[in-house]
């Protein structure tokens, strides 16, 4: 229904029902949001950026609409195995063995580095970041209850959820239980009653570094799918507004969450939201394909604000294809937008406040787009149309100071507070972006000198830069640079 101002209520695509629905929070004026966090066994990559920037924009818009938000994002530091069939080594344990470090040291390192990359992307930190290892008692309690209800069973000192006992299993991912045959990639564990049954608790073999006392095998560790059920319910309640995550989590992770919550009679999440994948040059990103790109790698070449803009400009449910050329083109658009805002701020009369009399059409268009399942492409289109009109205003001999204030305010709130791509100060951003452009020119010049065997000139560039704290890093992939402490 359209209100008296012509505005549509917020519509959100619910993955569980497969359609857009009018958003009605459980508690008026408040939104409870849970988004599945990273498994901290390596540096965060572009796929993580796609998910968390997308949900950051959603969170920011909810706040802009006046909602009080409570945002929980977990940290998985145990139980996520290498395969989806309850087989293979724990990802974090494998990394710990390779690095010759204690598992919790690995978890601490990569959790810290994850939040560092998110900070650089301008992603607002969650209100709570609970860890799987910090909620073992709650997981064991939930598992015991599922066994008592006849929904889970013990087998060879491990515990599995019996999916045939849940008539709605597969509802989220549109799968049929009878079609879930295991063994396509690995030999199905014989103790399972059905190939699709998933582990709630696993027996820990002797020497397993991450294990807890349990009533089943003496020592064990949790499966991957129980942690989010107990943590979301603990911090957000038995029923909460939104459960989000990447599309790759829809099955099996989220499907298994819903099955457990249903078995435990938890109303659980009202709305399920999934951000789509990020590909690299048209291919799914993976280490085996050689196109795996960490955020730290990307930040060596591109400003994090450009990466955020690149992701935010596409709809959260759309596949985004990353390439350096696409990101460079995106950066050019961002620079133009920033220049408009910079000029508005220079022209703005000190102390002049926005009246809201001017450019209301662009605010309305922006909100209309965001109310339609957070359609950021249309929201960005409204901002760029506003930019063109603002530039026309700035070209006047005596631009209206009230109109200038209104335009700047809209950019700061819609582009800054909501989309997170226009910071309060643009001076540092401009300097940083120009520095990157200059360094690309110097790298190209140095490469040409070396190609022409003019090593004196090539070394001169390198030495002069070292004096001001900039060093080149040469590798088979090419040359990069980084800032150092020149003292």
N, C-alpha and C positions, 0 to 999 in steps of 0.2 A: 504494500500500500504506500502511496506517495503522500508525504506530509504537506502541510499548508504552504511550505516554502518550495515545494517541488522536488524535495530530496527523497531518494529511495533509502529504505533501511539497509543496513549492512548485510550483504549476502556473502556466504562462505560456502565453497564447494566441499561437501562432506564426502570423503572417500568411502565411508561405510555405506552410505545410501546411493552414491554415484550421482548426486545432483546438488545444485546450489540451494541453500536454505537460508531463510532469514535468521540472523544470529540473535539468539535470546539467552543472555547469560543467566546462570543459576541465581546469582545474587545481583540485583539491579545496581548498575554502576561499577561492577567489579568483574574482572576476567581472570580466571585461573588457567595458566598455560604450562604445559609440560612438553619439552622437546628433548628427544633422545640425544645425548651427548656423545663425544668421541670415545673410542677405545684407545687408551693412551700407551701405545707401543711404538709410536713413530711420529714424525712431524706431521702436522695438519697439512692437507693438500687442497687443491682447487675445488674438489668436490665438497670438502668441509665448508669452504668459503661460500659455495653456492647455497648450501642449506642454511647456514647461520646468518648470512647477510639477508637472505630471503625472510627468515623469521624475525630478524631484527627490524626490518621495515614494517612487518605486520605488527610487532610489539609497539613500535613507535607510533603507528597510525592509531592503534587502539588508545594509546595515551593521549594523542592529539584529540581524539573524539571525546575525551573526558573520563575514560574508564580508569579506575584504579587497578593496576595489574599486579599479579603475583606470579613470577616466572621461575620455574625450576628446570634445570638442565643437568642431567646426571653425568658422572664420570665412570666409565666401565674400566675397572682395573683388575678384573678376574672373570673367568668363565667364558670368554669369547674365543671359541676354538677356530682353528684354521679353516675348517669346513663347516657347512651348514647341516651336516648329518650327524652331529654329536661325535664326530671323529676328529682326530688330529690333535696337535699340541695347542695349548693355550697360547694365544698370540703374544701376550705380554711375557710369558715364561720363555718363549722361543727367543724373543728379543733380548731378555735378560741374560740368557745363556750366551748369545752371540756377543753381547757387549761385556760379558763377565762382570755383571753388576747384580745387586740384590733387586728382586722384582719391584719392591716398593720404591727403590731409588729410581728405577726406570719410569715408574708411574709418576713420581714427583717431577722428574725432569720433563717428560713430555706433556704433562698437564700444565705445567708452568709455561712451556713453549707454545702450547695451544692458545692459552689466554693472551700471551704476548702477541701472537698473530691476529687474534680477534680484536685486541685493543687497537692495533695498527689499522685494522679495517673499519674502526669506528663502531664495532658491535658492542652494544650495551651488555654488561655482564649480568648473568641471571641473579636473582635474589638468593638462591641456594644452589650449590653444586654438590649434591650428595654423591658419595662413592659406594660402589657395590660392596667393597670389603668392609665398609662401616655399617652395613645393614644385613649381616649374616644371620643374627637371631631372628629378625623379621622374616627372612626368606625361609628359614627352617620351620618357623611357625606356620607359614602359609603352605609349605609342602606337606607338613603333618596333617593339616586340615584337609587338603586335597586327597590324601590317602584315606583319611577317615570317611570322606564323602564317596569314596569308591571311584574317584576320577583319576587317581594316580596309583601306581603299583611299584613295588620293589622288585628288582631283578639283578642278581649278581652284585649285591651291595650298592647298586645305583637306583635312582628313582626316576620313573618316566611318567609323563602325562599321557593318558590314553585318549587319543583324539576321537575315537569312535563313540566315546561316551558324551561327546558334545555335538548335538545334531546341527548346530550352526557353525561348526568349524569350517573355515574356508570362505566365510561370508565376506570378509574384508577384501580378500584377494581374488574373489570369484573362482575358487577352486573346489573341486569335489573330492571328498575323502577317498572314494574308490579309485580316483585317478592318481593319487599320491603314492606312487610306487618307488621305493628306494632302490639303491644299488646301481643307478646309472653311472655314477662316478666312483663309488667306493662300495665295498662289500657291506651289506646291511648287518648291523649287530643282531645276532641271533636271539638275544634276550628280549628284544622288543616284540610286543604282541602285534604291532602294525608298523610298517616301515616309516610312517609319518609321525609316530610317537616321538615326543621330544624330551630331552633330559632336563629334569629339575635339579637333580643333585648327582654328582659323579663320584665314584670311588677314587680316592687318591692313592696311587701306587707308592711304594716305599721310596723315600727320597724326594717326593713331590714338594716343591718349595712353598706352595701356597695351599694350605689345607687347614680345615677346622674340624673339631670333634663333632661327630654326628651319631644318631642312633641306628644308622644303617650299616656302615662299614667300619666304624670307629674313627676313621679320618676321611674327609672328602672335601669337595668344593662345589660351589653352585653352578648350575647351567646358566646360560646367557639370558634366558627369557623371563626369569622371575624377578630380577632386580627392579625393573621399571614398574612392575605391578605394585610392589610393596613400597617403593620410594615415592611414587606419585600419590598413592593413597595416604601415605603418612603425612606428607607436607601439604597436599591440596585437598584432601578429604576423599571419601568413598566415591564421590561424583565430582567431576571438574569439567571445565568448559572446553578446552582444546588440548588435544594430544597431537604433536607434530613430529616430523622427522623426514629423512630422505626417502625417496621412492624405493630404494633398495631395501629398506627396512620393513616395507609392507608385508612381505613374506620372506622368511618365516617369523621374524621377530615380533612384529605388531599383531599378527594373527595369533601367535602363541600367547601374547599378553592378554588379548581379549578373551581367549578361551579360559585362562586361569581366573581372570576377574569375574567372568560369567559363572564359573564353577564356585567361586567364593561369594557369590551373590552381591558383588560390588556393581553399582550402576556404571562406574568408571567414566570414560570420556564421552561427552555428548557429541563432539565434533572431531573428526580425524582429518588432518591436513598433511599432505605430502609434497615436498618440493621435488622437482624432477632432476634428472641427471645433468652432469656437465661432461661433455666430450672434448677431446683434444684433436683438432684437425679431422673431425668427423668420426673418430674412433673412441670407444670407451676407454677411459684412462685406467691403466694397470701397469704394475711394475714389469710384468712379463712382456708387455708390448713395447717397453722402452719409452713410453710417453707419460710416465708418472711425474707429476710436477708438484713439488711442495711449495707452500706459500713463501717460505724463506727464499727459495729459488726465484720465484716470480718477483719478489720485492727487490731483488738485486737489479732488475731491469726496469721495473715499473713502479710508479708511486701507488701505495695501497689504496689511495682514494680513487685512482683510475680503475683498479680492480673492483672496488665496491660499486662504482658507477656502472661498469660493464655488466655486473650481475644484477644490480637493482633495476636496470633499464629493461630487463626481460621479465615476463610473467613467471611467478614462482613455480607454476605447473608446466612451464615450457622447458624443453631441452635447450641448453646453452652450449654452443660450440666455441671452444677457446682456440685462438691462434694469436700469435704476436701481432699480425697485421690487423686483426679485428680489434685487439686491445689498443693498438696505436691509434686507429681511427676513432675509437671511443674517447681516447684522451684528447683528441682535437675538439670533439664536441664539448667535452667538459671544460676545456680552456675557454671556449667561446662563452659558455654560460657564466663561468667565473668572471670573465672580463666585464660582462654586463653588470653583474652584482658589484664588482669593484668600482665601476663608474658611478653606479647609483649611490654607493656609500660615500664616494668623494663629493658628490653633488648634494647629498642630503644635508639639510639644515640641522645644525646641532640642537638637540633637544626636541626636535619635531617628532611628534608621535603619529603613528598611522591612524587614519580616521575610518578606514574601511569603505569609503565612498567610491574609490576608484578600483578598477580591475576585479570587481566581485565576480564577474563572469568566469575568470580563470580559476579562482578559488572554488567556485561551484563545480566547474568541469573537473578539477583535480579530485575533489571529494567524491563526485559522482563515479569517477573511474575507480577510486580506491574502495568505494562501497560495493563495487561489482567484483567481489572476490579479489580485492587488492590488485587491480589491473594497472600495474606500474607503467606499461608502455603508453597507455592513454594519459596517465598522470604526467609523465615526462613530456608528452606532446603539448599538454596545457602549459607547462613551464616554458617550453621553447617558444610557444606562441606569445606568452607573456614577455619573454625576452625580446622578441621582435618589436612589440609595442613599446616596451621600455626604452629600447634604443631609439625609436622614433621620438619619444618624449625627450630623451637626452639630447637629441639633435636640435631641439628648439633653442632659440636665443635665451629665453627666460622660462625654463620649464617650471611648471606648477610644483612648489615644494611639498604640498600635501600629496600630490600624485606620486612624487619621488619617494616619499616616506611609505606610502601604501605599497608600491612595487617592491621596495627593499624589504619591507616586512613580510610580504608574501614569499619572497625567495628565502628569507631566513627561517620562516616557519615551515613552509611546505618542502622546500629543497634542503633545508638544514635540519630542523627538528624531526621531520618525518622520513625523508629519504636519506638523510645523513651524508649528502654530497657537497654541501655548502657550509664550511666551517665559519666560526665567528670571525676569525682573522684569515684573510686570503693572502696576506703578504708572504708568509712562510711557505704556503703552497706554491705560489708563483715562483719564488726563488728556487724551491726544490725541483719543480718541473723544468725550469730553465737550466738548472745545473745538469739534469739528466740529458737534456738536449745537447748541451755543450760537450758533455763527456762522450756522447755518441760520435760527435764530430771529431774529437781528439783521438778516439779509438780508431776511427776510420783513417785519419791522417797518419797515425803511427803505423797502421797496417800497410799503408801505401809506401811509407818510407822504408819499411823493412822489406817489402816486396821489391823495391828498387835498390836494395842493398845500401841504403843511406842510413846506416845504423847509428851514426853520430846524431842525426836529427831525431831518430826514434828514441834514443836514450835520453836526449835532452828533454823531450816531452815527459818521459817517465820520471826523471830526476827532479824536474821543476814541480811536478805534481806531488812527489813524495815530500818535498819541503813544506807543502801546505797541508799535508795529512791525507793525501789521496794516493792509493796504491792500485796498480793493475794486477789482475790475476789471470795469467794465460793458461789455457787448457786446450785439449783437442777440440772442444766445442766452440772455442773462440775466446775472446777477452772480455772480462768483467772488471768492475772496480768497486772499491769500498773505502769508506772514511775510516781513518785511524786517529789515534791520539798523536798529534804532531810533536807533542812535548815528550 
